[in-house]
Amino acid sequence: LDRYHRILFENPGWGFAGAGRDSQEQEVHVHRTLNVVGSGAQHQTLFTDLVRLIDSVFAGGDFASQPAFVVDTGCGDGRLLRRIYEHVKSNTPRGKALGEHPLTMVGVDFNKDSRVATELNLSLHAV
């Protein structure tokens, strides 16, 4: 908020690609680690609705025709990838065949803290 006047009247690009970063190219307009954790928690309701739709993709027994990868762009801390994996594993026929037909979860994020959080989250939960 202390940059409000500057953002509105002097440098409206502050906080966007190439601007709003410190000398180490770190974002200064958001506390990224806190944002990653907070957004992961906020999205739980949305995740629940999305996970229900996953059933139609992994419902049948023709595992070769099902996706081998799930990619989440803007993955935050990897919670959505974890929820999808755990749902497939516990609630679909594919879950019983993950040894023969593995499902690889891929987290993509421009932010290193997010990628690290995703790696830790998925590793800790054996995803």
Residue pairs with C-beta under 8 A, 6 or more apart in sequence:
3 14
6 14
7 14
7 15
11 19
13 19
13 20
14 20
14 29
15 27
15 28
15 29
20 27
20 28
20 29
21 27
21 28
22 28
27 111
32 111
32 113
32 114
33 113
33 117
36 76
36 77
36 111
36 113
36 114
36 117
37 77
37 117
39 76
40 76
40 77
40 78
40 79
43 76
43 79
43 80
44 79
47 79
47 80
47 83
50 80
50 84
51 83
51 84
51 87
54 84
54 87
54 88
54 92
55 91
55 92
57 66
57 67
58 66
58 88
58 92
58 93
58 94
58 95
59 92
59 93
60 66
60 93
61 93
63 93
63 94
63 97
63 100
63 101
64 101
66 94
66 101
67 103
68 101
68 102
68 103
68 104
69 103
69 104
69 105
69 106
70 81
70 84
70 85
70 103
70 104
70 105
70 106
71 106
71 108
72 78
72 80
72 81
72 105
72 106
72 107
72 108
73 108
73 109
74 108
74 109
74 114
75 81
75 107
75 108
75 109
75 114
75 115
75 118
76 109
76 114
76 117
76 118
77 114
77 117
77 118
77 121
78 105
78 107
78 117
78 118
78 119
78 121
78 122
78 127
79 121
81 105
81 106
81 107
81 118
81 122
81 127
82 105
82 121
82 122
82 125
82 127
84 105
85 103
85 105
85 122
85 127
86 125
86 127
88 94
88 95
88 98
88 103
89 95
89 98
94 101
94 103
105 122
105 127
107 114
107 115
107 118
107 119
107 122
109 115
109 118
121 127
